[in-house]
Amino acid sequence: MSNAVFYNSYKLKKGASIPDFTLAYEDLVQGEISKNKGYVSSTLFVDGDTWADNIVFETVDDLHAFLAAAEAAQTSGPSELAAKFYSFLNFNTCRTNVFSVQKSFGGEKID
């Protein structure tokens, strides 16, 4: 089975502090996301005012379990770490994709 990637792109709210945002992302990944079964890695990207992150899981099943748990947790409201991260996002610009890795070339091999 190949790895699975949860990919998000978004813009931040006007006036958002970049250092505070990146710290909130790091705290969320280290405090919650990385504790999920099958977690491999996470990367944060920026291009001008567009940000993106990807979270790699060992399998598609691991990623779907993560997404199901995250959705279930939303019924009682986001965790403190998630709420802090979400506070920076302009939700009108958010785009999300779930990918299965088909092939990887060079660098860190994730499949």
Contacts in CASP RR format, 6 or more apart in sequence:
PFRMAT RR
TARGET T0000
AUTHOR 0000-0000-0000
METHOD contacts of the structure
MODEL  1
MSNAVFYNSYKLKKGASIPDFTLAYEDLVQGEISKNKGYVSSTLFVDGDT
WADNIVFETVDDLHAFLAAAEAAQTSGPSELAAKFYSFLNFNTCRTNVFS
VQKSFGGEKID
1 58 0 8 1.000
1 59 0 8 1.000
1 60 0 8 1.000
1 61 0 8 1.000
2 59 0 8 1.000
2 100 0 8 1.000
2 101 0 8 1.000
2 102 0 8 1.000
2 111 0 8 1.000
3 40 0 8 1.000
3 56 0 8 1.000
3 57 0 8 1.000
3 58 0 8 1.000
3 59 0 8 1.000
3 100 0 8 1.000
3 101 0 8 1.000
3 110 0 8 1.000
3 111 0 8 1.000
4 56 0 8 1.000
4 57 0 8 1.000
4 58 0 8 1.000
4 59 0 8 1.000
4 60 0 8 1.000
4 62 0 8 1.000
4 63 0 8 1.000
4 98 0 8 1.000
4 99 0 8 1.000
4 100 0 8 1.000
4 101 0 8 1.000
5 54 0 8 1.000
5 55 0 8 1.000
5 56 0 8 1.000
5 57 0 8 1.000
5 63 0 8 1.000
5 98 0 8 1.000
5 99 0 8 1.000
5 100 0 8 1.000
5 101 0 8 1.000
6 54 0 8 1.000
6 55 0 8 1.000
6 57 0 8 1.000
6 63 0 8 1.000
6 66 0 8 1.000
6 67 0 8 1.000
6 96 0 8 1.000
6 97 0 8 1.000
6 98 0 8 1.000
7 52 0 8 1.000
7 53 0 8 1.000
7 54 0 8 1.000
7 96 0 8 1.000
7 97 0 8 1.000
7 98 0 8 1.000
7 99 0 8 1.000
8 52 0 8 1.000
8 53 0 8 1.000
8 54 0 8 1.000
8 94 0 8 1.000
8 95 0 8 1.000
8 96 0 8 1.000
8 97 0 8 1.000
9 50 0 8 1.000
9 51 0 8 1.000
9 52 0 8 1.000
9 93 0 8 1.000
9 94 0 8 1.000
9 95 0 8 1.000
10 50 0 8 1.000
10 51 0 8 1.000
10 52 0 8 1.000
10 89 0 8 1.000
10 90 0 8 1.000
10 91 0 8 1.000
10 93 0 8 1.000
10 94 0 8 1.000
10 95 0 8 1.000
11 49 0 8 1.000
11 50 0 8 1.000
11 51 0 8 1.000
11 89 0 8 1.000
11 90 0 8 1.000
11 93 0 8 1.000
12 18 0 8 1.000
12 21 0 8 1.000
12 49 0 8 1.000
12 51 0 8 1.000
12 88 0 8 1.000
12 89 0 8 1.000
12 90 0 8 1.000
13 87 0 8 1.000
13 88 0 8 1.000
13 89 0 8 1.000
13 90 0 8 1.000
16 88 0 8 1.000
20 88 0 8 1.000
21 51 0 8 1.000
21 85 0 8 1.000
21 88 0 8 1.000
22 44 0 8 1.000
24 81 0 8 1.000
24 84 0 8 1.000
24 85 0 8 1.000
24 87 0 8 1.000
24 88 0 8 1.000
25 44 0 8 1.000
25 53 0 8 1.000
25 85 0 8 1.000
27 81 0 8 1.000
27 84 0 8 1.000
27 85 0 8 1.000
28 81 0 8 1.000
28 82 0 8 1.000
28 84 0 8 1.000
28 85 0 8 1.000
29 42 0 8 1.000
29 55 0 8 1.000
31 81 0 8 1.000
32 79 0 8 1.000
32 81 0 8 1.000
32 82 0 8 1.000
33 39 0 8 1.000
33 42 0 8 1.000
33 55 0 8 1.000
33 66 0 8 1.000
34 42 0 8 1.000
36 57 0 8 1.000
36 62 0 8 1.000
36 65 0 8 1.000
36 66 0 8 1.000
36 69 0 8 1.000
37 62 0 8 1.000
37 65 0 8 1.000
37 66 0 8 1.000
38 57 0 8 1.000
38 58 0 8 1.000
38 59 0 8 1.000
38 62 0 8 1.000
39 55 0 8 1.000
39 56 0 8 1.000
39 57 0 8 1.000
39 58 0 8 1.000
39 62 0 8 1.000
39 66 0 8 1.000
40 56 0 8 1.000
40 57 0 8 1.000
40 58 0 8 1.000
40 110 0 8 1.000
41 55 0 8 1.000
41 56 0 8 1.000
41 108 0 8 1.000
41 110 0 8 1.000
42 53 0 8 1.000
42 54 0 8 1.000
42 55 0 8 1.000
42 56 0 8 1.000
43 53 0 8 1.000
43 54 0 8 1.000
44 51 0 8 1.000
44 52 0 8 1.000
44 53 0 8 1.000
45 51 0 8 1.000
45 52 0 8 1.000
45 53 0 8 1.000
45 54 0 8 1.000
46 52 0 8 1.000
50 93 0 8 1.000
55 63 0 8 1.000
55 66 0 8 1.000
56 101 0 8 1.000
56 110 0 8 1.000
57 63 0 8 1.000
57 66 0 8 1.000
60 98 0 8 1.000
60 100 0 8 1.000
63 98 0 8 1.000
67 98 0 8 1.000
73 79 0 8 1.000
73 82 0 8 1.000
77 83 0 8 1.000
78 86 0 8 1.000
101 110 0 8 1.000
101 111 0 8 1.000
102 111 0 8 1.000
103 111 0 8 1.000
104 110 0 8 1.000
104 111 0 8 1.000
END
